[in-house]
Amino acid sequence: MSSIADIRKDYQLQSLSEEDVTSNPIDQFTKWWDDALASNIEEVNAMTLATANKEGKPSARIVLLKGMNKDGFEFFGNYESHKAKDMAENENVALVFHWKEIERQIRIEGTVSKLQETASDVYFLSRPQESKIGAWSSPQSSIIENRAVLDENVLRTRATFKDTDVTRPAFWGGYLVKPSLIEFWQGRPNRLHDRLQYTLEKGHWVLNRLAP
């Protein structure tokens, strides 16, 4: 078996210079997003969400980006989950996108808040029927005795909504991450990667290059 330390990849696809990017990082994100979509990356919207509780204890998991606009980045989930409890205690979060196929990474820091209920309703109604039922059936992050607990919850939920539309539960909805820092990372040979970082200072985005 080869050593883990011997696993290496030399990045050579592209470069990233200050002349390549826009003055607004949301616009730059959109450009890279379009590139990622064109590259047929599987689950291109998968991102790491890092949170911390009031004591500063960190936690991270993969969630799915479900919207973006000039204000920031949107995702949805259970308001009673581990991540939701962290975000209720500490609004500071981080996101990471890693698109290995095009040797790119985007790192985002900012603050999180809940979306308006109407926005959560609109997205929930767009979900497949079984995903709606799943949202009602899972006490996310809670300890359960076995898989049968979920199966029984699903049966109950299906019976409850047998003759009606599945409405959004009050404990489920959306979040908006409003960025204060966005870093674009482009892999380069010999670990001398390109890193361009935008920071929000007094309402304006400032661009700097970081050493790899």
C-alpha positions as a Markdown table, in Angstrom:
| # | Residue | x | y | z |
|---|---|---|---|---|
| 1 | Met | 0.0 | 0.0 | 0.0 |
| 2 | Ser | 1.4 | 3.4 | -0.9 |
| 3 | Ser | 1.8 | 6.1 | 1.7 |
| 4 | Ile | -0.9 | 8.7 | 2.1 |
| 5 | Ala | 1.8 | 11.3 | 2.2 |
| 6 | Asp | 2.8 | 10.2 | -1.4 |
| 7 | Ile | -0.6 | 11.1 | -2.9 |
| 8 | Arg | 0.0 | 14.2 | -5.0 |
| 9 | Lys | -1.5 | 16.0 | -8.0 |
| 10 | Asp | 0.1 | 18.8 | -10.0 |
| 11 | Tyr | -2.4 | 21.4 | -11.1 |
| 12 | Gln | -1.9 | 22.7 | -14.6 |
| 13 | Leu | -5.2 | 23.6 | -16.3 |
| 14 | Gln | -5.4 | 27.4 | -15.8 |
| 15 | Ser | -4.1 | 30.5 | -14.1 |
| 16 | Leu | -5.8 | 33.4 | -12.4 |
| 17 | Ser | -4.6 | 37.0 | -12.4 |
| 18 | Glu | -6.1 | 40.2 | -11.2 |
| 19 | Glu | -6.8 | 41.1 | -14.8 |
| 20 | Asp | -9.0 | 38.0 | -15.2 |
| 21 | Val | -11.5 | 38.9 | -12.4 |
| 22 | Thr | -14.4 | 41.3 | -12.0 |
| 23 | Ser | -14.6 | 44.1 | -9.4 |
| 24 | Asn | -17.5 | 42.4 | -7.6 |
| 25 | Pro | -16.9 | 38.8 | -6.2 |
| 26 | Ile | -20.6 | 37.8 | -6.7 |
| 27 | Asp | -20.1 | 38.5 | -10.4 |
| 28 | Gln | -16.9 | 36.6 | -10.4 |
| 29 | Phe | -18.6 | 33.7 | -8.6 |
| 30 | Thr | -21.2 | 33.7 | -11.3 |
| 31 | Lys | -18.5 | 33.4 | -14.0 |
| 32 | Trp | -16.8 | 30.5 | -12.3 |
| 33 | Trp | -20.2 | 28.9 | -11.6 |
| 34 | Asp | -21.0 | 29.0 | -15.3 |
| 35 | Asp | -17.6 | 27.4 | -16.1 |
| 36 | Ala | -18.4 | 24.7 | -13.5 |
| 37 | Leu | -21.8 | 24.0 | -15.0 |
| 38 | Ala | -20.3 | 23.8 | -18.5 |
| 39 | Ser | -17.8 | 21.2 | -17.1 |
| 40 | Asn | -20.6 | 18.8 | -16.2 |
| 41 | Ile | -19.4 | 18.5 | -12.6 |
| 42 | Glu | -21.6 | 16.1 | -10.6 |
| 43 | Glu | -23.5 | 17.9 | -7.8 |
| 44 | Val | -21.8 | 21.2 | -8.8 |
| 45 | Asn | -23.9 | 22.9 | -6.0 |
| 46 | Ala | -22.4 | 20.8 | -3.2 |
| 47 | Met | -20.6 | 23.0 | -0.7 |
| 48 | Thr | -19.1 | 22.6 | 2.8 |
| 49 | Leu | -20.9 | 24.6 | 5.4 |
| 50 | Ala | -18.8 | 25.3 | 8.5 |
| 51 | Thr | -20.5 | 26.6 | 11.7 |
| 52 | Ala | -19.5 | 27.1 | 15.3 |
| 53 | Asn | -21.6 | 27.2 | 18.5 |
| 54 | Lys | -21.5 | 30.0 | 21.1 |
| 55 | Glu | -18.4 | 28.3 | 22.7 |
| 56 | Gly | -16.6 | 28.4 | 19.3 |
| 57 | Lys | -16.7 | 24.6 | 18.8 |
| 58 | Pro | -16.6 | 24.1 | 15.0 |
| 59 | Ser | -18.7 | 21.7 | 12.9 |
| 60 | Ala | -18.8 | 21.1 | 9.2 |
| 61 | Arg | -20.9 | 19.2 | 6.7 |
| 62 | Ile | -21.9 | 19.2 | 3.0 |
| 63 | Val | -25.1 | 21.0 | 2.0 |
| 64 | Leu | -26.5 | 22.1 | -1.4 |
| 65 | Leu | -26.5 | 25.7 | -2.7 |
| 66 | Lys | -30.1 | 26.4 | -3.9 |
| 67 | Gly | -29.9 | 30.0 | -4.9 |
| 68 | Met | -27.6 | 33.0 | -5.2 |
| 69 | Asn | -28.1 | 36.7 | -5.8 |
| 70 | Lys | -26.4 | 40.1 | -5.1 |
| 71 | Asp | -27.1 | 39.5 | -1.4 |
| 72 | Gly | -25.4 | 36.1 | -1.0 |
| 73 | Phe | -25.9 | 32.4 | -1.1 |
| 74 | Glu | -29.0 | 30.4 | -0.1 |
| 75 | Phe | -29.5 | 26.9 | 1.2 |
| 76 | Phe | -32.3 | 25.1 | 3.1 |
| 77 | Gly | -32.7 | 22.6 | 5.9 |
| 78 | Asn | -34.2 | 21.7 | 9.3 |
| 79 | Tyr | -34.3 | 24.6 | 11.8 |
| 80 | Glu | -33.9 | 22.1 | 14.7 |
| 81 | Ser | -30.7 | 20.4 | 13.3 |
| 82 | His | -27.2 | 20.6 | 14.8 |
| 83 | Lys | -26.2 | 23.2 | 12.2 |
| 84 | Ala | -29.3 | 25.2 | 12.8 |
| 85 | Lys | -28.6 | 25.3 | 16.6 |
| 86 | Asp | -25.0 | 26.5 | 15.9 |
| 87 | Met | -26.3 | 29.2 | 13.5 |
| 88 | Ala | -28.8 | 30.4 | 16.1 |
| 89 | Glu | -26.0 | 30.8 | 18.6 |
| 90 | Asn | -23.3 | 32.1 | 16.2 |
| 91 | Glu | -24.2 | 33.9 | 13.0 |
| 92 | Asn | -20.6 | 33.6 | 11.6 |
| 93 | Val | -20.3 | 30.8 | 9.0 |
| 94 | Ala | -18.1 | 29.7 | 6.2 |
| 95 | Leu | -18.7 | 27.9 | 2.8 |
| 96 | Val | -16.3 | 26.1 | 0.6 |
| 97 | Phe | -16.9 | 24.9 | -3.0 |
| 98 | His | -14.3 | 22.5 | -4.4 |
| 99 | Trp | -14.5 | 21.7 | -8.2 |
| 100 | Lys | -11.6 | 19.3 | -8.6 |
| 101 | Glu | -12.4 | 18.7 | -12.3 |
| 102 | Ile | -11.4 | 22.3 | -13.1 |
| 103 | Glu | -8.9 | 22.6 | -10.3 |
| 104 | Arg | -10.8 | 25.4 | -8.5 |
| 105 | Gln | -11.9 | 26.2 | -5.0 |
| 106 | Ile | -14.0 | 29.1 | -3.7 |
| 107 | Arg | -13.9 | 30.0 | 0.0 |
| 108 | Ile | -16.6 | 32.2 | 1.5 |
| 109 | Glu | -16.9 | 33.8 | 5.0 |
| 110 | Gly | -19.9 | 35.7 | 6.2 |
| 111 | Thr | -23.0 | 35.9 | 8.4 |
| 112 | Val | -26.1 | 33.8 | 8.1 |
| 113 | Ser | -29.8 | 34.6 | 8.6 |
| 114 | Lys | -33.1 | 32.9 | 7.9 |
| 115 | Leu | -34.9 | 33.7 | 4.6 |
| 116 | Gln | -38.4 | 35.1 | 4.6 |
| 117 | Glu | -41.1 | 32.5 | 5.1 |
| 118 | Thr | -42.5 | 33.2 | 1.7 |
| 119 | Ala | -39.2 | 32.3 | 0.0 |
| 120 | Ser | -39.0 | 29.1 | 2.0 |
| 121 | Asp | -42.6 | 28.2 | 1.0 |
| 122 | Val | -41.8 | 28.8 | -2.7 |
| 123 | Tyr | -38.7 | 26.6 | -2.6 |
| 124 | Phe | -40.4 | 23.8 | -0.6 |
| 125 | Leu | -43.3 | 23.6 | -3.0 |
| 126 | Ser | -40.8 | 23.1 | -5.9 |
| 127 | Arg | -39.3 | 20.0 | -4.2 |
| 128 | Pro | -40.3 | 16.4 | -5.3 |
| 129 | Gln | -43.1 | 14.9 | -3.3 |
| 130 | Glu | -40.9 | 12.4 | -1.5 |
| 131 | Ser | -38.4 | 15.1 | -0.5 |
| 132 | Lys | -41.3 | 17.0 | 1.1 |
| 133 | Ile | -42.4 | 14.0 | 3.0 |
| 134 | Gly | -38.8 | 13.4 | 4.1 |
| 135 | Ala | -38.6 | 16.9 | 5.5 |
| 136 | Trp | -41.6 | 16.1 | 7.8 |
| 137 | Ser | -40.4 | 12.6 | 8.7 |
| 138 | Ser | -36.8 | 13.3 | 9.9 |
| 139 | Pro | -36.0 | 14.8 | 13.3 |
| 140 | Gln | -32.7 | 15.8 | 11.9 |
| 141 | Ser | -29.6 | 15.4 | 14.1 |
| 142 | Ser | -31.7 | 13.7 | 16.8 |
| 143 | Ile | -30.7 | 10.3 | 18.1 |
| 144 | Ile | -33.2 | 7.6 | 17.0 |
| 145 | Glu | -33.4 | 4.0 | 18.0 |
| 146 | Asn | -33.2 | 2.5 | 14.5 |
| 147 | Arg | -34.1 | 3.0 | 10.8 |
| 148 | Ala | -37.6 | 1.8 | 11.5 |
| 149 | Val | -38.3 | 5.1 | 13.2 |
| 150 | Leu | -37.8 | 6.9 | 10.0 |
| 151 | Asp | -39.9 | 4.4 | 8.0 |
| 152 | Glu | -42.8 | 4.7 | 10.4 |
| 153 | Asn | -42.6 | 8.5 | 10.3 |
| 154 | Val | -42.7 | 8.4 | 6.5 |
| 155 | Leu | -45.8 | 6.2 | 6.6 |
| 156 | Arg | -47.5 | 8.5 | 9.1 |
| 157 | Thr | -46.6 | 11.6 | 7.0 |
| 158 | Arg | -48.0 | 10.0 | 3.8 |
| 159 | Ala | -51.2 | 9.2 | 5.6 |
| 160 | Thr | -51.5 | 12.7 | 6.9 |
| 161 | Phe | -51.1 | 14.3 | 3.5 |
| 162 | Lys | -52.9 | 11.5 | 1.6 |
| 163 | Asp | -55.5 | 13.8 | 0.1 |
| 164 | Thr | -53.8 | 17.2 | 0.5 |
| 165 | Asp | -50.7 | 19.0 | -0.7 |
| 166 | Val | -47.6 | 18.6 | 1.5 |
| 167 | Thr | -47.1 | 22.0 | 3.1 |
| 168 | Arg | -43.8 | 23.2 | 4.5 |
| 169 | Pro | -43.2 | 22.4 | 8.2 |
| 170 | Ala | -42.6 | 25.4 | 10.4 |
| 171 | Phe | -39.3 | 23.7 | 11.5 |
| 172 | Trp | -37.9 | 23.7 | 8.0 |
| 173 | Gly | -36.7 | 26.6 | 5.8 |
| 174 | Gly | -34.0 | 28.6 | 4.1 |
| 175 | Tyr | -30.9 | 30.5 | 5.1 |
| 176 | Leu | -28.9 | 33.3 | 3.4 |
| 177 | Val | -25.2 | 33.6 | 3.8 |
| 178 | Lys | -24.2 | 37.3 | 3.3 |
| 179 | Pro | -20.5 | 37.3 | 2.4 |
| 180 | Ser | -17.8 | 39.5 | 3.9 |
| 181 | Leu | -14.9 | 37.6 | 2.3 |
| 182 | Ile | -14.7 | 35.5 | -0.9 |
| 183 | Glu | -11.5 | 33.8 | -2.0 |
| 184 | Phe | -11.0 | 32.3 | -5.5 |
| 185 | Trp | -8.3 | 29.6 | -5.7 |
| 186 | Gln | -6.9 | 28.3 | -8.9 |
| 187 | Gly | -4.6 | 25.3 | -8.8 |
| 188 | Arg | -1.1 | 25.9 | -10.3 |
| 189 | Pro | 2.0 | 23.7 | -10.7 |
| 190 | Asn | 4.4 | 23.0 | -7.8 |
| 191 | Arg | 1.8 | 24.1 | -5.2 |
| 192 | Leu | 2.3 | 27.8 | -6.2 |
| 193 | His | -1.5 | 28.3 | -6.6 |
| 194 | Asp | -3.2 | 31.5 | -7.5 |
| 195 | Arg | -5.3 | 32.9 | -4.6 |
| 196 | Leu | -7.3 | 36.1 | -5.1 |
| 197 | Gln | -9.3 | 37.3 | -2.1 |
| 198 | Tyr | -12.1 | 39.9 | -1.9 |
| 199 | Thr | -12.8 | 41.5 | 1.5 |
| 200 | Leu | -15.7 | 43.8 | 2.2 |
| 201 | Glu | -14.4 | 47.1 | 3.8 |
| 202 | Lys | -16.8 | 49.9 | 4.5 |
| 203 | Gly | -19.2 | 48.7 | 1.9 |
| 204 | His | -16.7 | 48.2 | -0.8 |
| 205 | Trp | -14.9 | 45.1 | -2.0 |
| 206 | Val | -11.1 | 45.2 | -1.9 |
| 207 | Leu | -9.1 | 42.7 | -3.9 |
| 208 | Asn | -5.8 | 41.2 | -2.8 |
| 209 | Arg | -3.5 | 38.4 | -3.8 |
| 210 | Leu | -2.6 | 35.8 | -1.2 |
| 211 | Ala | 0.5 | 33.7 | -1.1 |
| 212 | Pro | -0.3 | 30.0 | -1.7 |
